[in-house]
Amino acid sequence: MRDIGASLSPFNAFLFLQGLETLHVRMQKHSDNALAVAKFLENHPAVSWVSYPGLASHPSHALAQKYLNNGFGAILTFGIKGGREAGRKLIDKLALFSLLANVGDAKSLVIHPASTTHSQLTPEQQITTGVTDDLVRLSIGIEDVKDLISDLDQALTKSQL
């Protein structure tokens, strides 16, 4: 242990290997779902902008097509009309998404950085880190994409009231 560090228990090694065996299937589902969600958000009246490299509107879309051969990943950000207050309402109204700061989970996650992870920063510091009042980050999971879109649609609509 002194020379090479701690090792995994046999059961933890087994779980790790189980996850690796299905990683390619899960990543394809993450990417497919994220692209569908991004396309949906791009046309939603409560959304002012969407940043996802799989969209033709993304500034790096051509590079993403060139280098990302098997999908564009699970993470996307968007701007919600109404800023900080609408972002809080959105998170309160979502049923399927979990409010967590991590990314890459099998379940879909949401965070509004301006009112959570970056709330201790001044508005100027938030801007320098790329966090705006309207920014919402999604980590899209492997649930049925119709359920994710339906949940986002109802929450976005309620966030504007």
Secondary structure, 3 states (H helix, E strand, C coil): CCCCCCCCCHHHHHHHHHHHHCHHHHHHHHHHHHHHHHHHHHCCCCEEEEECCCCCCCCCHHHHHHHCCCCCCCEEEEEECCHHHHHHHHHHHCCCCEECCCCCCCCCEEECHHHCCCCCCCHHHHHHCCCCCCEEEEECCCCCHHHHHHHHHHHHHHHCC
